[in-house]
Amino acid sequence: MVSTQLPRGNRKWHWVLGSLLLLCLISLLVLWHDSGAPAWQILFSNSKELSLEALLLQTSVLPRLVMAMLAGGVLAVCGVVLQQLTRNPLAADNTLAVSSGAQIVLLIVTLFFPKWMLWRADVWAFLGAIVSMSMVLALSYKNGLHPVRMILAGLILNLYLGGLSMTLMLFYSEEARGIMQWSSGSLVQDGWQDVLDLTLRATQP
């Protein structure tokens, strides 16, 4: 007799996909109730023919909703990949100082080299993440990248970089406002360009 039960891993993915679809459906129903029109109808409408409320829905609310789900999914996949590469179930962007490294480099470039931000801000964030991750690996390499030692090294570097970032933000609060919003997880959107850019990068092999 052939078993019809799905493997445990597939069942977990079905739960995740089902939860995402349910979240999308609930969000669309809420937006439909607030705007009085289906969200997908507003999405593909001409912006010149929309009211102010519908225009905000098309260019701000819907892009923010999609960006939230897309960014959360990409971060989750990156976390799983990071755990597999380091063979550490506790590995994450905050425990290994990856996010702190990206933040401090973006902050330094924004405050002292603002013209460099016109090139590619994501490149500077990536370089900061790579440098901080390399420092964590170098600090924990002595014991063969032991999971506990790696986490401790990441937390120490995270605290150090976080303190340095807060010091810079205290002295340059106005100039660092954008970085503060970014580091706190701001998903404010003024169009679909950022969503398209992240989608292309996330789907590239």
VOTOR-835185 format. One record per residue (C-alpha): residue number from 1; residue in three letters; x, y, z. Coordinates in steps of 0.1 Angstrom, whole numbers, plus 5000, padded with zeros to 4 digits. Example, Ala and Ser with C-alpha at 12.3 -4.5 7.8 and 13.67 -1.06 7.14 Angstrom:
{num->1 residuo->ALA X->5123 Y->4955 Z->5078}
{num->2 residuo->SER X->5137 Y->4989 Z->5071}
***
This chain:
{num->1 residuo->MET X->5000 Y->5000 Z->5000}
{num->2 residuo->VAL X->5014 Y->5034 Z->4989}
{num->3 residuo->SER X->5015 Y->5060 Z->5016}
{num->4 residuo->THR X->4999 Y->5093 Z->5007}
{num->5 residuo->GLN X->5014 Y->5113 Z->5035}
{num->6 residuo->LEU X->5038 Y->5141 Z->5025}
{num->7 residuo->PRO X->5073 Y->5142 Z->5040}
{num->8 residuo->ARG X->5076 Y->5165 Z->5070}
{num->9 residuo->GLY X->5097 Y->5190 Z->5051}
{num->10 residuo->ASN X->5071 Y->5193 Z->5024}
{num->11 residuo->ARG X->5043 Y->5197 Z->5050}
{num->12 residuo->LYS X->5062 Y->5226 Z->5065}
{num->13 residuo->TRP X->5066 Y->5244 Z->5032}
{num->14 residuo->HIS X->5029 Y->5239 Z->5025}
{num->15 residuo->TRP X->5021 Y->5255 Z->5058}
{num->16 residuo->VAL X->5044 Y->5285 Z->5050}
{num->17 residuo->LEU X->5029 Y->5290 Z->5015}
{num->18 residuo->GLY X->4994 Y->5286 Z->5028}
{num->19 residuo->SER X->5000 Y->5312 Z->5055}
{num->20 residuo->LEU X->5015 Y->5336 Z->5029}
{num->21 residuo->LEU X->4985 Y->5332 Z->5006}
{num->22 residuo->LEU X->4961 Y->5337 Z->5035}
{num->23 residuo->LEU X->4980 Y->5369 Z->5046}
{num->24 residuo->CYS X->4978 Y->5382 Z->5010}
{num->25 residuo->LEU X->4940 Y->5375 Z->5008}
{num->26 residuo->ILE X->4933 Y->5392 Z->5042}
{num->27 residuo->SER X->4954 Y->5422 Z->5032}
{num->28 residuo->LEU X->4936 Y->5426 Z->4999}
{num->29 residuo->LEU X->4902 Y->5423 Z->5016}
{num->30 residuo->VAL X->4911 Y->5450 Z->5041}
{num->31 residuo->LEU X->4923 Y->5473 Z->5013}
{num->32 residuo->TRP X->4892 Y->5466 Z->4993}
{num->33 residuo->HIS X->4870 Y->5475 Z->5023}
{num->34 residuo->ASP X->4890 Y->5507 Z->5030}
{num->35 residuo->SER X->4891 Y->5519 Z->4994}
{num->36 residuo->GLY X->4857 Y->5507 Z->4982}
{num->37 residuo->ALA X->4873 Y->5491 Z->4951}
{num->38 residuo->PRO X->4893 Y->5459 Z->4945}
{num->39 residuo->ALA X->4930 Y->5464 Z->4951}
{num->40 residuo->TRP X->4940 Y->5447 Z->4918}
{num->41 residuo->GLN X->4917 Y->5471 Z->4899}
{num->42 residuo->ILE X->4935 Y->5501 Z->4915}
{num->43 residuo->LEU X->4969 Y->5485 Z->4909}
{num->44 residuo->PHE X->4965 Y->5485 Z->4871}
{num->45 residuo->SER X->4945 Y->5517 Z->4867}
{num->46 residuo->ASN X->4959 Y->5549 Z->4852}
{num->47 residuo->SER X->4973 Y->5570 Z->4880}
{num->48 residuo->LYS X->4959 Y->5602 Z->4864}
{num->49 residuo->GLU X->4924 Y->5589 Z->4867}
{num->50 residuo->LEU X->4926 Y->5579 Z->4904}
{num->51 residuo->SER X->4915 Y->5599 Z->4934}
{num->52 residuo->LEU X->4941 Y->5609 Z->4960}
{num->53 residuo->GLU X->4932 Y->5580 Z->4983}
{num->54 residuo->ALA X->4934 Y->5555 Z->4955}
{num->55 residuo->LEU X->4967 Y->5570 Z->4943}
{num->56 residuo->LEU X->4982 Y->5566 Z->4977}
{num->57 residuo->LEU X->4970 Y->5530 Z->4977}
{num->58 residuo->GLN X->4986 Y->5523 Z->4943}
{num->59 residuo->THR X->5019 Y->5540 Z->4949}
{num->60 residuo->SER X->5025 Y->5536 Z->4987}
{num->61 residuo->VAL X->5003 Y->5510 Z->5004}
{num->62 residuo->LEU X->5004 Y->5482 Z->4979}
{num->63 residuo->PRO X->5042 Y->5485 Z->4973}
{num->64 residuo->ARG X->5048 Y->5485 Z->5010}
{num->65 residuo->LEU X->5027 Y->5454 Z->5015}
{num->66 residuo->VAL X->5045 Y->5436 Z->4987}
{num->67 residuo->MET X->5079 Y->5448 Z->4999}
{num->68 residuo->ALA X->5072 Y->5436 Z->5035}
{num->69 residuo->MET X->5064 Y->5400 Z->5023}
{num->70 residuo->LEU X->5093 Y->5400 Z->4998}
{num->71 residuo->ALA X->5119 Y->5414 Z->5022}
{num->72 residuo->GLY X->5107 Y->5390 Z->5049}
{num->73 residuo->GLY X->5109 Y->5360 Z->5026}
{num->74 residuo->VAL X->5144 Y->5370 Z->5013}
{num->75 residuo->LEU X->5157 Y->5375 Z->5049}
{num->76 residuo->ALA X->5143 Y->5341 Z->5059}
{num->77 residuo->VAL X->5160 Y->5324 Z->5030}
{num->78 residuo->CYS X->5193 Y->5342 Z->5037}
{num->79 residuo->GLY X->5191 Y->5331 Z->5074}
{num->80 residuo->VAL X->5186 Y->5295 Z->5064}
{num->81 residuo->VAL X->5216 Y->5297 Z->5040}
{num->82 residuo->LEU X->5237 Y->5313 Z->5066}
{num->83 residuo->GLN X->5229 Y->5286 Z->5091}
{num->84 residuo->GLN X->5237 Y->5259 Z->5066}
{num->85 residuo->LEU X->5270 Y->5275 Z->5056}
{num->86 residuo->THR X->5282 Y->5280 Z->5092}
{num->87 residuo->ARG X->5266 Y->5248 Z->5104}
{num->88 residuo->ASN X->5252 Y->5268 Z->5133}
{num->89 residuo->PRO X->5215 Y->5268 Z->5141}
{num->90 residuo->LEU X->5218 Y->5301 Z->5160}
{num->91 residuo->ALA X->5234 Y->5319 Z->5131}
{num->92 residuo->ALA X->5215 Y->5350 Z->5120}
{num->93 residuo->ASP X->5222 Y->5385 Z->5107}
{num->94 residuo->ASN X->5220 Y->5400 Z->5142}
{num->95 residuo->THR X->5239 Y->5373 Z->5160}
{num->96 residuo->LEU X->5268 Y->5374 Z->5136}
{num->97 residuo->ALA X->5270 Y->5412 Z->5133}
{num->98 residuo->VAL X->5261 Y->5412 Z->5096}
{num->99 residuo->SER X->5234 Y->5438 Z->5100}
{num->100 residuo->SER X->5256 Y->5460 Z->5123}
{num->101 residuo->GLY X->5284 Y->5459 Z->5098}
{num->102 residuo->ALA X->5262 Y->5470 Z->5069}
{num->103 residuo->GLN X->5247 Y->5498 Z->5091}
{num->104 residuo->ILE X->5281 Y->5512 Z->5102}
{num->105 residuo->VAL X->5295 Y->5513 Z->5067}
{num->106 residuo->LEU X->5264 Y->5530 Z->5053}
{num->107 residuo->LEU X->5265 Y->5555 Z->5082}
{num->108 residuo->ILE X->5301 Y->5564 Z->5077}
{num->109 residuo->VAL X->5297 Y->5568 Z->5039}
{num->110 residuo->THR X->5265 Y->5589 Z->5044}
{num->111 residuo->LEU X->5281 Y->5612 Z->5069}
{num->112 residuo->PHE X->5316 Y->5616 Z->5056}
{num->113 residuo->PHE X->5315 Y->5606 Z->5019}
{num->114 residuo->PRO X->5280 Y->5615 Z->5007}
{num->115 residuo->LYS X->5290 Y->5615 Z->4971}
{num->116 residuo->TRP X->5298 Y->5578 Z->4973}
{num->117 residuo->MET X->5261 Y->5571 Z->4980}
{num->118 residuo->LEU X->5252 Y->5582 Z->4945}
{num->119 residuo->TRP X->5270 Y->5551 Z->4932}
{num->120 residuo->ARG X->5253 Y->5522 Z->4949}
{num->121 residuo->ALA X->5242 Y->5522 Z->4985}
{num->122 residuo->ASP X->5235 Y->5485 Z->4985}
{num->123 residuo->VAL X->5271 Y->5478 Z->4975}
{num->124 residuo->TRP X->5284 Y->5496 Z->5006}
{num->125 residuo->ALA X->5260 Y->5477 Z->5028}
{num->126 residuo->PHE X->5271 Y->5444 Z->5013}
{num->127 residuo->LEU X->5308 Y->5453 Z->5018}
{num->128 residuo->GLY X->5301 Y->5462 Z->5054}
{num->129 residuo->ALA X->5283 Y->5429 Z->5060}
{num->130 residuo->ILE X->5312 Y->5410 Z->5044}
{num->131 residuo->VAL X->5338 Y->5427 Z->5065}
{num->132 residuo->SER X->5320 Y->5422 Z->5098}
{num->133 residuo->MET X->5312 Y->5386 Z->5089}
{num->134 residuo->SER X->5349 Y->5380 Z->5081}
{num->135 residuo->MET X->5359 Y->5395 Z->5115}
{num->136 residuo->VAL X->5335 Y->5371 Z->5133}
{num->137 residuo->LEU X->5350 Y->5341 Z->5114}
{num->138 residuo->ALA X->5385 Y->5353 Z->5121}
{num->139 residuo->LEU X->5378 Y->5357 Z->5159}
{num->140 residuo->SER X->5361 Y->5322 Z->5161}
{num->141 residuo->TYR X->5385 Y->5303 Z->5138}
{num->142 residuo->LYS X->5409 Y->5293 Z->5165}
{num->143 residuo->ASN X->5385 Y->5266 Z->5178}
{num->144 residuo->GLY X->5374 Y->5254 Z->5144}
{num->145 residuo->LEU X->5344 Y->5277 Z->5141}
{num->146 residuo->HIS X->5327 Y->5264 Z->5172}
{num->147 residuo->PRO X->5290 Y->5275 Z->5172}
{num->148 residuo->VAL X->5291 Y->5290 Z->5207}
{num->149 residuo->ARG X->5324 Y->5308 Z->5201}
{num->150 residuo->MET X->5311 Y->5321 Z->5168}
{num->151 residuo->ILE X->5279 Y->5335 Z->5184}
{num->152 residuo->LEU X->5299 Y->5351 Z->5212}
{num->153 residuo->ALA X->5322 Y->5368 Z->5188}
{num->154 residuo->GLY X->5293 Y->5380 Z->5167}
{num->155 residuo->LEU X->5275 Y->5394 Z->5198}
{num->156 residuo->ILE X->5307 Y->5412 Z->5210}
{num->157 residuo->LEU X->5313 Y->5427 Z->5175}
{num->158 residuo->ASN X->5276 Y->5435 Z->5173}
{num->159 residuo->LEU X->5277 Y->5455 Z->5206}
{num->160 residuo->TYR X->5308 Y->5473 Z->5196}
{num->161 residuo->LEU X->5295 Y->5484 Z->5161}
{num->162 residuo->GLY X->5261 Y->5492 Z->5176}
{num->163 residuo->GLY X->5277 Y->5515 Z->5202}
{num->164 residuo->LEU X->5298 Y->5532 Z->5175}
{num->165 residuo->SER X->5267 Y->5537 Z->5154}
{num->166 residuo->MET X->5248 Y->5552 Z->5182}
{num->167 residuo->THR X->5277 Y->5576 Z->5190}
{num->168 residuo->LEU X->5277 Y->5588 Z->5154}
{num->169 residuo->MET X->5240 Y->5592 Z->5154}
{num->170 residuo->LEU X->5241 Y->5613 Z->5185}
{num->171 residuo->PHE X->5265 Y->5638 Z->5169}
{num->172 residuo->TYR X->5249 Y->5637 Z->5134}
{num->173 residuo->SER X->5212 Y->5630 Z->5142}
{num->174 residuo->GLU X->5198 Y->5650 Z->5113}
{num->175 residuo->GLU X->5222 Y->5636 Z->5087}
{num->176 residuo->ALA X->5217 Y->5600 Z->5099}
{num->177 residuo->ARG X->5179 Y->5601 Z->5101}
{num->178 residuo->GLY X->5176 Y->5581 Z->5069}
{num->179 residuo->ILE X->5200 Y->5554 Z->5081}
{num->180 residuo->MET X->5181 Y->5552 Z->5114}
{num->181 residuo->GLN X->5148 Y->5546 Z->5096}
{num->182 residuo->TRP X->5164 Y->5520 Z->5074}
{num->183 residuo->SER X->5180 Y->5502 Z->5104}
{num->184 residuo->SER X->5147 Y->5502 Z->5123}
{num->185 residuo->GLY X->5130 Y->5483 Z->5094}
{num->186 residuo->SER X->5112 Y->5511 Z->5076}
{num->187 residuo->LEU X->5093 Y->5499 Z->5045}
{num->188 residuo->VAL X->5080 Y->5533 Z->5033}
{num->189 residuo->GLN X->5077 Y->5532 Z->4995}
{num->190 residuo->ASP X->5070 Y->5559 Z->4969}
{num->191 residuo->GLY X->5065 Y->5536 Z->4940}
{num->192 residuo->TRP X->5072 Y->5501 Z->4926}
{num->193 residuo->GLN X->5109 Y->5506 Z->4916}
{num->194 residuo->ASP X->5124 Y->5492 Z->4948}
{num->195 residuo->VAL X->5100 Y->5462 Z->4947}
{num->196 residuo->LEU X->5110 Y->5454 Z->4911}
{num->197 residuo->ASP X->5147 Y->5458 Z->4919}
{num->198 residuo->LEU X->5145 Y->5435 Z->4949}
{num->199 residuo->THR X->5125 Y->5410 Z->4929}
{num->200 residuo->LEU X->5150 Y->5409 Z->4901}
{num->201 residuo->ARG X->5179 Y->5404 Z->4926}
{num->202 residuo->ALA X->5161 Y->5377 Z->4946}
{num->203 residuo->THR X->5152 Y->5357 Z->4915}
{num->204 residuo->GLN X->5187 Y->5358 Z->4899}
{num->205 residuo->PRO X->5206 Y->5325 Z->4902}
***
